[in-house]
Amino acid sequence: MKLETLRDLYIEELKDLYDAEHQLLKALPKMAKAANSAELQSAFEEHLDITNGHVVRLEQIFDRLGVRPKGKKCEAMKGLIQEGKHMMEMDGADDVVDAGLIAEAQKVEHYEIAGYGCVRTYAELLGHDEDADLLQQTLDEEKEADEKLNDLAKSTINVEALEHEEKEA
């Protein structure tokens, strides 16, 4: 695709996010299964439901734009998921692996926060107010997911991982 206008870039980035969300729909159940903490499993499962909503919102935007959402592979998400897969395959103490899973999940959230922030801004500039509102909802949910993971890490998972380290010393 040739990028001649901000609208072209907007559509290109929306397609990237659409593919990223579909990749996540496949990865989140695996992350939930790999998590040892019931709270972390629940967080991944909850975000799976929320991610389905993100896909629906993107489809609504594509319908309004008269554009097919397919045709773009999000290589960044592919790489982030590959890193998460590597963490899931690590052998180690449950709490330490869970801390690693949180770190990998937060990398994904930060990528999505950046992407949704950009397309929300493009939508505003292009006068697509309904799109901007939908994208802001998704952006808020991504930030909330990141904060939930951060709170879980700081209050429990990382603390338990540290206690495991202290036992080893």
C-alpha positions in Angstrom: 0.0 0.0 0.0 1.2 3.4 -0.9 1.0 6.0 1.9 -0.1 9.3 0.3 -2.4 10.6 3.0 -3.0 10.5 6.7 -6.1 8.4 5.9 -3.8 5.8 4.2 -1.6 5.7 7.2 -4.7 5.5 9.5 -6.0 2.5 7.6 -2.6 0.8 7.5 -2.2 1.1 11.2 -5.8 -0.1 11.9 -5.0 -3.2 9.8 -1.8 -3.8 11.8 -3.8 -3.6 15.1 -6.5 -5.8 13.7 -4.0 -8.5 12.9 -2.3 -8.0 16.3 -5.6 -8.5 18.1 -6.2 -11.7 16.2 -2.8 -13.0 17.1 -3.5 -12.2 20.7 -6.8 -14.1 20.6 -4.7 -17.2 19.8 -1.9 -16.5 22.3 -3.9 -15.5 25.4 -5.4 -19.0 26.1 -1.9 -20.4 25.9 -0.6 -17.8 28.3 -3.5 -18.5 30.7 -2.7 -22.2 30.6 1.0 -21.6 31.2 0.4 -19.3 34.2 0.8 -20.9 37.6 -1.0 -18.2 39.6 -4.8 -18.4 39.6 -4.9 -14.6 39.6 -2.7 -14.4 36.6 -4.7 -17.1 34.7 -7.8 -15.1 35.5 -6.2 -11.8 34.2 -5.3 -13.5 30.9 -8.7 -15.0 30.5 -10.4 -11.7 31.3 -8.2 -9.9 28.7 -9.2 -12.6 26.1 -12.8 -11.5 26.5 -11.9 -7.8 26.3 -9.7 -8.5 23.2 -12.8 -9.9 21.4 -14.4 -6.6 22.0 -11.4 -4.8 20.5 -11.8 -6.8 17.3 -15.5 -5.9 17.1 -14.7 -2.2 17.5 -12.1 -2.4 14.8 -14.5 -4.1 12.5 -17.1 -1.4 13.1 -14.5 1.2 12.1 -13.5 -0.7 9.0 -17.2 -1.0 8.0 -17.6 2.8 8.4 -14.5 3.3 6.3 -15.6 0.8 3.7 -12.3 -1.1 4.0 -11.5 -4.8 4.3 -9.5 -5.3 7.5 -7.4 -8.2 6.1 -4.1 -8.1 4.3 -1.6 -6.9 6.9 0.6 -9.1 9.2 1.7 -7.4 12.4 5.3 -8.5 12.6 5.8 -6.7 15.9 3.1 -8.7 17.6 4.4 -11.9 16.1 7.7 -11.2 17.7 6.2 -10.2 21.1 4.2 -13.4 21.1 7.3 -15.4 20.2 9.0 -13.9 23.2 6.0 -14.9 25.3 6.1 -18.4 23.9 9.8 -18.6 24.9 8.9 -17.6 28.4 6.1 -20.2 28.6 8.6 -22.9 27.6 11.1 -21.9 30.4 11.7 -24.4 33.1 11.9 -22.8 36.6 10.2 -21.8 39.7 6.5 -21.2 39.2 6.5 -17.7 40.7 9.6 -16.6 38.7 8.1 -17.9 35.4 4.8 -16.1 36.2 6.8 -12.9 36.8 8.3 -13.4 33.3 4.9 -14.0 31.8 3.7 -10.7 33.3 6.7 -8.9 31.8 6.0 -10.4 28.4 2.3 -9.5 28.6 3.2 -5.9 29.6 5.4 -5.6 26.5 2.3 -6.5 24.4 0.1 -4.0 26.3 2.7 -1.2 25.8 2.8 -2.0 22.1 -1.0 -1.8 21.9 -1.1 1.4 23.9 1.2 3.1 21.5 -0.7 1.8 18.5 -4.1 2.7 19.7 -2.9 6.1 20.9 -1.7 6.8 17.3 -4.8 5.7 15.5 -7.0 7.5 18.0 -5.1 10.7 17.2 -5.4 10.1 13.4 -9.1 9.5 13.8 -9.5 12.8 15.7 -7.5 14.7 13.0 -9.5 13.2 10.2 -12.7 14.1 11.9 -13.8 10.5 12.5 -15.2 11.3 15.9 -17.1 8.0 16.4 -13.9 6.1 15.5 -11.9 8.2 17.9 -14.4 7.4 20.7 -14.2 3.6 20.0 -10.4 3.7 19.8 -10.2 5.7 23.1 -12.4 3.0 24.8 -9.9 0.3 23.6 -6.9 2.5 24.6 -8.4 2.9 28.1 -8.9 -0.9 28.4 -5.3 -1.6 27.3 -4.0 0.9 29.9 -6.3 -0.8 32.5 -4.9 -4.2 31.6 -1.4 -3.0 31.9 -2.1 -1.5 35.3 -3.8 -4.7 36.5 -0.7 -6.7 35.4 1.5 -4.1 37.1 -0.5 -4.3 40.4 -0.5 -8.1 40.3 3.3 -8.2 39.8 4.0 -5.6 42.5 1.6 -7.0 45.1 2.1 -10.7 44.7 3.9 -12.4 41.8 7.2 -10.5 41.9 7.2 -10.6 45.7 6.8 -14.3 45.6 9.6 -14.6 43.0 11.8 -12.5 45.3 11.0 -14.8 48.3 12.0 -17.8 46.2 15.3 -16.1 45.5 15.9 -15.4 49.2 15.3 -19.1 49.9 18.0 -20.0 47.4 20.6 -17.7 48.9 
